[in-house]
């Protein structure tokens, strides 16, 4: 008796696994742009994690003998060259390569943590609203509508300015901006899933409302959520660098891509490399996330192509 | 329709109220104040200054006083620029920001719709792929990267074309001269052009597949008429509903663009005012921006109903 149920369960799992995720993965593997993007991002992440070991200089090591020096291979005009510094040095002689990698650490960390914050808030809020339905749903989504019409970036700026640019606040503030769309997506999914027979079966079997949301609704709405998450990460990275560019992001000697770009833009006529490298790294990363997001969307929803 | 419009406008009041309340208390709960200077004021003077601006009263009383003033349309005096009221400062900056925003919005809509339509008509051919690649670049590269690059190309090096030296000013307003507007408007538009082109392509592809377009083709309507008269109207609908996010995007972008190009708009005031704890100025700018967003969303909704006879507002 027990073995039969076990077998049935394994069978069910196998069939379900093939039908959605394995198929999606197979389709994604055929998408060369997305696979290349995944490889590049993996490399970028590894470089960010092992940044201290990749450069002979520390990220905050100042050298006044090599102020804004170009790398030895730089083709454009420059006042001096800094041998060994493959991306040259910044305005106080710090190694730009290791600083770009530390910027990657900051930007990727903000991207992941803030996205996680938005994911948790959005999924719980959206699933609850969709599952409860009726007046509660209407009220909760009306709240989202109102929040949507707020000029959020202004609140984030006010928060960052007034509360001394704390890093945690940055994570939370940016995450709190992005959860609205997530909540809408999850609610839409929930509304359609809760009509399905297996939810009815679960309810008939006496599963609690919370249990149904946790075991049935959230797992089944993962597809669109995953796509949206990969598209949220670059948005978050952009928002963080936007704040850093305005001078409201992380503080010296720590850095992020936005800060580096802002410093580079200030001296781009004489030291173009200080703008080019951080801008390039950021653009490539954002590209990769967008390619992965598009690829996942095609893979998970092949009708839409 | 009129009833709906009226109710929508009434609905904007609580939204504005929430915005005002949130901003007010968020700012006041933060440490620091507008009169913190390097040199501390003598306590008596500080007390007098605070009394003059009602800062000595309890927070809730101040909030009430501010709301009462606001209801009469009075945004109060600026705490930092002591000889000016907030209304005067906004009045000076708003024309700059609005000109910038309107030009950028117009350019994005025209160029975005044009590129999107073109890509849709040449679907899966090189024209389509190149437009979509450019749009992808436009979506990923932020304004604060494109601005310095454009500055470098057009402002510092200058473009030498057919013997003409095209060098554009990279900073300042110049009394609203077209030359000064070109670079900021392009910077501000790039992202929106990209987004709108993608939207337009998607909806145009869909519309061109629909039955009434096939009917028009079968009747022998010339292709340009099909696109201009029949498809464009339906395909432009998603653009209308994108108007809200687009406005928000352009406002956000204008914070950066006004700073980079040194334009005296209200976006630049906002960041400065927040840094200075200029409470009334921050409130004023937030209220103006929120109103702009709400009004534009409202216009978009109305336009949507006018363009699409299937939508019944109730």
Interface residues (C-beta under 8 A of the other chain):
Chain A: X146 X149 X150 X151 X153 X154 X155 X157 X158 X159 X161 X162 X163 X164 X234 X238 X241 X242 X245 X246 X258 X261 X262 X264 X265 X268 X269 X272 X275 X279 X282 X283 X286 X287 X290
Chain B: X14 X15 X18 X19 X22 X23 X26 X27 X30 X31 X32 X136 X139 X140 X141 X142 X144 X145 X147 X148 X151 X152 X156 X244 X248 X251 X252 X255 X256 X259 X260 X270 X271 X274 X275 X277 X282 X285 X286 X289 X290 X293 X294 X297
